[in-house]
Amino acid sequence: MIHEAKATAPFTFDDAAELVANIGILPLAPLIPEHPSLKGLTREEDWHTDTELDPWQWRVRFPGESKAAYGKFLKKKAVLVARDWFPYFAAALGSSLSLKERYDRGLSGREALIVLEIIKAKEGIETRQLRSEAEMKAKEKKTAFDNALNELQGSVDIVISGVRPRLNAAGDKNGWNSTSFETAANWMRESGIEPFAGDKEEAIAWLKARIEPVWSPEAAAWIQKLWAKTK
């Protein structure tokens, strides 16, 4: 079983890709008990350096190279999910109901419904444009907008597809890069990944069979509680 240790040597993207393929789910920061995180496996001095060893850059590279899906899928925290695991992960942790059905039953907010429809129409849309088109640019609507994005990632309806530079009216870079979003279905389609055709229980069984040999008992128990809470 793999546990997190203090990083003393350089940890490369290839190292991370091999690990994600093996354990299936890797949070960016410590989240799952007795389970590694990208933060713990890498050296602090490598972060935000814009070098090949910068893990902050990998969050874009993983989905871009179709090696792993990326998003705030667990407890509103950023997680990488291996491409082979993702269809089962989505079925296990996502809802069996469509967002419209959840909205009609009072299980989802109107803002999430609006945001998802825009993302479906404009796959890969960046945050600032998305917020504008959702008519949530006002300061008092920021929380509702952020909550909608968190909800849609938590239900695995959308993924973070990358970041785009913010440009001013003249087309010059202006400020921090902006996160872009696409539907999970579109990311899988573009990555050549077939969606899982079975039900939630079958997806969980598939994941459990792969988790048990490489996850700690504490980590496995933690995620199984999340599976039990989704509807």
Secondary structure, DSSP 8 states (H G I E B T S, - for coil): --------S---HHHHHHHHHHHSEEESSS-STT---HHHHS-GGGTTS-STT-HHHHHHHHHHTTSEEEEEEETTEEEEEETTTHHHHHHHHS-SS-HHHHHHTTSS-HHHHHHHHHHHHSTTEEHHHHHHHTT--SGGGHHHHHHHHHHHHHTTSEEEEEEE--B-TTS-B-SS-EEEEEEHHHHHHHTT-----S-HHHHHHHHHHHHTTTS-HHHHHHHHHHHHH--
